[in-house]
Amino acid sequence: MLQINDLTFRFGGRIIFDHATVSIPDGHRVALVGRNGTGKSTLLRLIAGELAPDGGSLSVPVGARMGMVAQEAPSSSASLIDTVLACDKERSTLLHEAETATDPMRIAEIHTRLADIGAHAAPARAGQILSGLGFDAAAQQQPCSDFSGGWRMRVALAGVLFAEPDLLLLDEPTNHLDLEATIWLESYLKAYPYTIILVSHDRDLLNAVPTTTIHLDHSKLVSYSGGYDQFERTRRANLDRLAASQVKQMAQRRHMEEFVERFRYKATKARQAQSRLKMLERMEPVVAITEDPSYNFNFPTPEPLAPPLIQIEGGVAGYGDHVVLRGLNLRIDMDDRIALLGANGNGKSTLVKLLAGRLKPLGGDFRKSPKLRIGYFAQHQAEELNLQLTALQQAQAWMPQVLEEKVRAHLGRFGFPRQKAETTIAKLSGGEKARLLFALMSRDAPNILVLDEPTNHLDIDSRDALVEALNSFEGAVILISHDPHLVELTADRLWLVDGGTCRPYDGDMEDYRALLLDKGRNERNESRGEPVRDGNTNRKDQRRAAAESRAALAPLRKKAQAAEKAMARLTEHKARIDLQMADPDLYTSPPERLTRLQMELGEVTRRIATAEEEWMAILEELEAAEAAP
């Protein structure tokens, strides 16, 4: 489907691709992964023909249809359904020609082709796509101009999905989606019948959809089988093998160099010394792969407060006379990790504004701890930053009574060393601006972090750093995110915002995913006039039983988590030893240091094997308990 040969491309004097080569077969679903700035979006634009390469070639089969979401959202007065239908150019052209054609043979050809491409079922298919992306039947009949930019970008995505190109190019397709639409999109792309090239930072999407992962690394394209997790495992194994080879080669070189130094001037050994010298000259050094620095940040430890931090009874929230949520009976304690579920427009952002103190309650009893401090990350808060200031100046403006050294230290927690802290905000990437906002929102060590879509501009490594930071945070977390991976790893309670209120959701993310997919199937069946399954039958009983089952298995799950963390600590310890042993200076230092490190490495390796056996035994016990009736 796509062949890239010796691709070379420069931008602003910087080499993005340097003789990069890769082949993508027909029907493969491919993820492009790599750090921000490595050229993922640039490669999509090169494939689409929006940019021209400086060297090499990109070729697709003649006649292959290519589709990419337009950067400009549709804004005409046409209805959503008509806008999406118009994206199938062939269907639109044939329908228009059918109205004017007079030649009987041509009319027959037109109707035959319309039947071949399923033209009469197209409105139903377009409606299903729009429904999956969050537009109900009434919204589909409204003009595009009635919707905000984010919703219109969903229409643009619906249009390219409806057109079903042979090569579908998707650049961060979940950026304007909520969790519900993201789950639908994952299901849709898994069943897509043609070739997909996907750029995303959503780990769940990158695991569920791709059959192949292409890593953009040091201006090259390297292909791996499977999704993101499999790519990470394979790449890590390759790096470990390379590090081991480098350590072994360093030891060999040092041994030969010592021999040459000792015997090159001794007549009886001179020939052997010269032979080893030639071997050294011929020895190709193992080139180490330099990994990009990872981002780590952490939230300051809050002052512990007596529970509850927030308690709402009979709460009502909204704007002026417009009530969005009512009947709110909610409580938040210091150890809570809560994710909000519910489609966009149901009131999730209204609820977090209420909790963050940005919105006054319209009714009910709302009580907060008197010393409570709340850190609030809003979706569009980056717009409040002064782009002409440096990160340090912006932080000082928000922390006027704090000494500069302490401001710098706080920025350093979030990946802003001295040079980066003195960079103007206009020059920061989207991910760096997000990290700056994390630093600003947590400047007074809040007891609760309220996060509304915090990952929109974070790459996978930064998202992993956020997961670690949230799990280490000692206060409460309230989270809205379209990233299921983030929700699953950080939240231990789910609240569903739906039907004008918010209540605890008894299931887990898998239950919620199944609920949404079941709802989608019912909507499709209803549109076809087929029987609708009653997904609500005994749903409360099922959720209650699921909750009881999870409670019974909780001790085993905690043991499994503890064993996994112990294994992770040991693995990190081994990695530190491997790093020390890869240092060339080690082999010129006293031999006792190398001996100590080798003994330490052997002991850690043994402990990892033991910990892995214990972990596997606990998992087997857990699986057996889960399988038991």
Secondary structure, DSSP 8 states (H G I E B T S, - for coil): -EEEEEEEEEETTEEEEEEEEEEE-TT-EEEEE--TTSSHHHHHHHHHTSS--SEEEEE--TT--EEE--SS---SSSBHHHHHHTT-HHHHHHHHHHHH---HHHHHHHHHHHHHTTGGGHHHHHHHHHHHTT--HHHHTSBGGGS-HHHHHHHHHHHHHHH--SEEEEESTTTT--HHHHHHHHHHHHT--SEEEEE---HHHHHHS-SEEEEEETTEEEEEESSHHHHHHHHHHHHHHHHHHHHHHHHHHHHHHHHHHHHTT-TTTHHHHHHHHHHHHH------------------------S-SEEEEEEEEEETTEEEEEEEEEEE-TT-EEEEE--TTSSHHHHHHHHHTSS--SEEEEEE-TT--EEEE-TTGGGGS-TTSBHHHHHHHH-TTS-HHHHHHHHHTTT--HHHHTSBGGGS-HHHHHHHHHHHHTTT--SEEEEESTTTT--HHHHHHHHHHHHH-SSEEEEE-S-HHHHHHH-SEEEEEETTEEEEE-S-HHHHHHHHHHHHHHHHHHHHT-----TTTTHHHHHHHHHHHHHHHHHHHHHHHHHHHHHHHHHHHHHHHHHHHT-GGGGGS-HHHHHHHHHHHHHHHHHHHHHHHHHHHHHHHHHHHHH--
